[in-house]
Amino acid sequence: MSRFVIGVDLGGTKIYTALADREGNLLAEVKVPTEAGAGTRHVIDRIIQTVAQVQREAGADGPAVALGIGAPGPLNVSTGVVYQAPNLGWHDVPLKSLLEERLQVPVAVENDANLAALGEYMCGAGRGAKDMVYITVSTGVGGGLILNGRLYHGTGYGAGEIGHITIDPRGPRCNCGNYGCLEAVASGTAMAREARRLVEGGGGKAILEAAGGEREAITAGAVARAAAAGDREAGEIIAGAGRMLGIGVAGIINLLNPDTVVLGGGAMQAGPLLWEAMEREIDRRALKMSREQVRLVPA
């Protein structure tokens, strides 16, 4: 088999690579930790390794027809340069040329949340929408905009960076350098940070237990597990993140008046406490007409 395509989802914590035939049938996939702290070259090496692995697993011979990669942060779709990816520690990384040089195949680079938005619009929860906002809440917070049925990039391909809307100017420092960004107060990383702070102060025993007794192993998942078991402190952390998320979503609804907002990402699996707190804040802050016209749906 030599006519195949490869897709890569490059995230702050994991790389997910898949191989499909020209009809879109998934033939092999692999997930590995990103290990972003080891530097840009190491991350590129990790991507190359996953590409080789999915080719072996699929029994694919020869080069791929093309490779598409979704990367976090604002980037230039034409040149494939990632301008800033805070969760990777990247600034002005020529991702497209680095991969094309190593793989010798055409590479297309797009913002990861934009690709998720397109996927939901074409095949998922956003089908039938005209004006759709996609928001992903995971390690960070990202977004993609479908306006009048088309993906909206903005003047310099920077539109949709929902995670860097300021929610609380006195809030914690974001990886982008600003303070109180939506990403800094509502992401999975933010929930884990608040839980670790709680444990440092002598609280959060149920959260620590859910993390196997290791403070540094506390994740949003551990907070969610503790909350699901009825722990009040964990529930307050999740509800607090939900309120911050609701403030951001209400602002987006007031700005764009979309018919659909789709919310996805690993942190959105934190349970009903997150969703309910978010909805209450949206109901409180979104303009009545726009709130009545928009549907909020999980990815």
MARZALUM-62580 format. One record per residue (C-alpha): residue number from 1; x, y, z; residue in one letter. Coordinates in steps of 0.1 Angstrom, whole numbers, plus 2048, in hexadecimal, padded with zeros to 3 digits. Layout:
% residues N
- i:c1:c2:c3:aa
- NUM:X:Y:Z:A .
...
% end
This chain:
% residues 299
- i:c1:c2:c3:aa
- 1:800:800:800:M .
- 2:810:821:7F5:S .
- 3:7F2:839:7F1:R .
- 4:7ED:844:815:F .
- 5:7EB:864:829:V .
- 6:7F7:86C:84D:I .
- 7:7E8:883:867:G .
- 8:7F9:890:886:V .
- 9:7E9:8A0:8A4:D .
- 10:806:8B2:8B6:L .
- 11:7FB:8BB:8DA:G .
- 12:80C:8C9:8F9:G .
- 13:80D:8A6:909:T .
- 14:808:88D:8ED:K .
- 15:80E:887:8C8:I .
- 16:7F2:873:8B7:Y .
- 17:7FB:866:894:T .
- 18:7E4:853:87D:A .
- 19:7E7:844:85A:L .
- 20:7C9:840:842:A .
- 21:7C3:836:81E:D .
- 22:7B8:84F:804:R .
- 23:793:847:80D:E .
- 24:799:852:831:G .
- 25:799:82F:840:N .
- 26:7AE:82F:860:L .
- 27:7C9:814:85D:L .
- 28:7E0:81A:87A:A .
- 29:7E5:833:897:E .
- 30:7FD:83A:8B3:V .
- 31:7FF:851:8D1:K .
- 32:81F:85B:8E3:V .
- 33:828:876:8FD:P .
- 34:834:896:8ED:T .
- 35:850:89C:905:E .
- 36:850:8C1:8FC:A .
- 37:869:8CA:918:G .
- 38:884:8B8:904:A .
- 39:884:8D3:8E9:G .
- 40:877:8D9:8C6:T .
- 41:88F:8C0:8B5:R .
- 42:885:8A4:8CC:H .
- 43:860:8AB:8C5:V .
- 44:867:8AA:89F:I .
- 45:879:889:8A4:D .
- 46:85B:87B:8B7:R .
- 47:844:884:89B:I .
- 48:85B:873:882:I .
- 49:85C:854:898:Q .
- 50:836:852:899:T .
- 51:833:856:874:V .
- 52:84B:838:86F:A .
- 53:838:824:889:Q .
- 54:816:828:879:V .
- 55:824:81F:857:Q .
- 56:833:7FF:865:R .
- 57:812:7F6:877:E .
- 58:7FE:7FC:857:A .
- 59:816:7EA:841:G .
- 60:81A:809:82C:A .
- 61:836:80A:813:D .
- 62:844:829:803:G .
- 63:83E:84E:80D:P .
- 64:81C:85C:816:A .
- 65:809:871:7FD:V .
- 66:809:88D:816:A .
- 67:80A:894:83B:L .
- 68:7F3:8AC:84E:G .
- 69:7FB:8B8:871:I .
- 70:7E6:8CB:88A:G .
- 71:7FC:8E0:8A1:A .
- 72:7F3:8F7:8BF:P .
- 73:7F5:91C:8BF:G .
- 74:7F4:937:8A3:P .
- 75:806:92C:884:L .
- 76:809:935:85F:N .
- 77:7F6:91C:84A:V .
- 78:809:926:82A:S .
- 79:82C:924:838:T .
- 80:826:90A:853:G .
- 81:838:91F:86D:V .
- 82:82A:91B:891:V .
- 83:82D:93E:89F:Y .
- 84:826:936:8C3:Q .
- 85:81D:916:8D5:A .
- 86:81F:91D:8FA:P .
- 87:819:8F9:905:N .
- 88:836:8ED:8EF:L .
- 89:84C:90B:8F6:G .
- 90:84E:913:8D1:W .
- 91:854:934:8C0:H .
- 92:857:937:89A:D .
- 93:85D:912:894:V .
- 94:85C:909:86E:P .
- 95:849:8E9:874:L .
- 96:83F:8E3:84F:K .
- 97:863:8E6:842:S .
- 98:872:8D2:85E:L .
- 99:85A:8B5:857:L .
- 100:85C:8B7:831:E .
- 101:882:8B6:833:E .
- 102:882:897:849:R .
- 103:864:884:839:L .
- 104:867:88F:814:Q .
- 105:841:892:811:V .
- 106:82A:8B0:80E:P .
- 107:81F:8BD:830:V .
- 108:801:8D3:838:A .
- 109:800:8E5:85A:V .
- 110:7E1:8F2:86A:E .
- 111:7D7:8FD:88D:N .
- 112:7CB:8DF:8A1:D .
- 113:7AB:8EF:8AD:A .
- 114:7A3:8FB:88A:N .
- 115:7A5:8D7:87E:L .
- 116:790:8CB:89B:A .
- 117:776:8E6:892:A .
- 118:776:8DA:86E:L .
- 119:771:8B6:879:G .
- 120:754:8BF:88F:E .
- 121:744:8D5:874:Y .
- 122:747:8BB:859:M .
- 123:742:89A:86C:C .
- 124:73A:8A1:890:G .
- 125:725:8B6:8A8:A .
- 126:726:8D4:892:G .
- 127:716:8C5:873:R .
- 128:6FB:8DC:866:G .
- 129:709:8FB:876:A .
- 130:710:91B:863:K .
- 131:723:92F:87E:D .
- 132:735:917:896:M .
- 133:74F:91C:8B1:V .
- 134:764:8FE:8BC:Y .
- 135:775:900:8DD:I .
- 136:78E:8E6:8E9:T .
- 137:797:8E4:90E:V .
- 138:7B4:8CD:916:S .
- 139:7D8:8D5:91F:T .
- 140:7D0:8F7:912:G .
- 141:7B1:908:903:V .
- 142:7AE:90D:8DE:G .
- 143:793:915:8C5:G .
- 144:788:915:8A1:G .
- 145:76F:92B:88F:L .
- 146:757:920:873:I .
- 147:746:940:867:L .
- 148:72D:93F:84B:N .
- 149:737:91B:844:G .
- 150:75D:923:840:R .
- 151:77B:91F:857:L .
- 152:785:941:862:Y .
- 153:7AA:947:865:H .
- 154:7AC:96D:86A:G .
- 155:7C5:985:85A:T .
- 156:7E4:972:864:G .
- 157:7D6:94F:86B:Y .
- 158:7D3:958:890:G .
- 159:7AD:957:895:A .
- 160:79E:93F:8AE:G .
- 161:7B7:942:8CA:E .
- 162:79B:941:8E3:I .
- 163:7B2:935:8FF:G .
- 164:7C4:956:900:H .
- 165:7A6:96C:907:I .
- 166:7AC:97D:928:T .
- 167:793:971:942:I .
- 168:7A3:97E:962:D .
- 169:7BF:998:95F:P .
- 170:7CA:98F:983:R .
- 171:7CA:96A:97B:G .
- 172:7E7:952:978:P .
- 173:802:956:95E:R .
- 174:7FB:944:93D:C .
- 175:816:932:929:N .
- 176:811:94D:90E:C .
- 177:81F:967:927:G .
- 178:7FD:979:92E:N .
- 179:7EA:976:94E:Y .
- 180:7C7:967:953:G .
- 181:7C2:959:931:C .
- 182:7A5:940:92D:L .
- 183:7BF:925:928:E .
- 184:7CF:92F:94A:A .
- 185:7AF:92C:95D:V .
- 186:799:912:94C:A .
- 187:7B0:8F8:93C:S .
- 188:7B9:8D5:949:G .
- 189:7DB:8E4:952:T .
- 190:7CA:8FF:966:A .
- 191:7B4:8E5:979:M .
- 192:7D3:8D1:981:A .
- 193:7E6:8F0:98D:R .
- 194:7CA:8FA:9A5:E .
- 195:7C9:8D6:9B2:A .
- 196:7EE:8D5:9B9:R .
- 197:7EC:8F7:9CA:R .
- 198:7D0:8E9:9E0:L .
- 199:7E5:8CB:9E9:V .
- 200:803:8E1:9F1:E .
- 201:7ED:8F3:A0A:G .
- 202:7E3:8D3:A1C:G .
- 203:7C2:8CC:A0A:G .
- 204:7B8:8B7:9EC:G .
- 205:7BD:895:9FC:K .
- 206:7A4:884:9E5:A .
- 207:7B4:893:9C7:I .
- 208:7D7:888:9D2:L .
- 209:7C9:865:9D7:E .
- 210:7BA:865:9B4:A .
- 211:7DD:86F:9A7:A .
- 212:7ED:851:9B8:G .
- 213:7FB:865:9D5:G .
- 214:813:879:9BF:E .
- 215:80E:89F:9BF:R .
- 216:820:8A3:99E:E .
- 217:809:888:98F:A .
- 218:7EA:89D:994:I .
- 219:7D7:8A3:974:T .
- 220:7B5:8B0:96A:A .
- 221:7AC:88B:967:G .
- 222:7B4:885:98C:A .
- 223:7A0:8A4:996:V .
- 224:783:896:981:A .
- 225:785:874:991:R .
- 226:785:883:9B4:A .
- 227:767:899:9AB:A .
- 228:754:87B:99D:A .
- 229:759:869:9BE:A .
- 230:749:887:9D0:G .
- 231:767:89B:9DB:D .
- 232:75C:8BF:9E2:R .
- 233:77E:8CF:9DC:E .
- 234:782:8BE:9BB:A .
- 235:75F:8C8:9B1:G .
- 236:767:8ED:9B9:E .
- 237:786:8EC:9A3:I .
- 238:772:8DE:986:I .
- 239:755:8F6:98B:A .
- 240:76D:913:98D:G .
- 241:77C:90A:96C:A .
- 242:759:907:95E:G .
- 243:750:92A:969:R .
- 244:76F:938:959:M .
- 245:768:925:939:L .
- 246:744:932:939:G .
- 247:750:956:93B:I .
- 248:766:950:91C:G .
- 249:74B:93E:909:V .
- 250:731:959:911:A .
- 251:748:974:903:G .
- 252:74D:960:8E3:I .
- 253:727:95B:8E0:I .
- 254:722:981:8E4:N .
- 255:73D:989:8CB:L .
- 256:734:970:8AF:L .
- 257:70F:966:8B4:N .
- 258:716:942:8A9:P .
- 259:6FB:928:8A5:D .
- 260:711:90D:8B3:T .
- 261:72D:90A:8CD:V .
- 262:73E:8E8:8CE:V .
- 263:754:8E0:8EC:L .
- 264:76D:8C4:8EC:G .
- 265:78F:8BA:8FA:G .
- 266:799:8A3:916:G .
- 267:792:8BC:932:A .
- 268:76D:8BE:927:M .
- 269:76A:89A:934:Q .
- 270:76E:8A7:958:A .
- 271:749:8A0:95D:G .
- 272:728:8B3:961:P .
- 273:735:8CB:97A:L .
- 274:74B:8DC:960:L .
- 275:72F:8DE:946:W .
- 276:714:8EA:95E:E .
- 277:72A:905:96D:A .
- 278:733:911:94A:M .
- 279:70F:912:93F:E .
- 280:704:926:95D:R .
- 281:71E:940:956:E .
- 282:715:942:931:I .
- 283:6F0:946:93B:D .
- 284:6FA:962:952:R .
- 285:711:975:93A:R .
- 286:706:96E:916:A .
- 287:6EE:986:906:L .
- 288:6CB:978:906:K .
- 289:6C5:977:8E1:M .
- 290:6E7:967:8D9:S .
- 291:6E3:94E:8F6:R .
- 292:6C1:943:8E9:E .
- 293:6CF:93E:8C6:Q .
- 294:6EE:929:8CE:V .
- 295:6F0:904:8D7:R .
- 296:70C:8F7:8ED:L .
- 297:716:8D4:8E4:V .
- 298:732:8BC:8EE:P .
- 299:74A:8B0:8D3:A .
% end
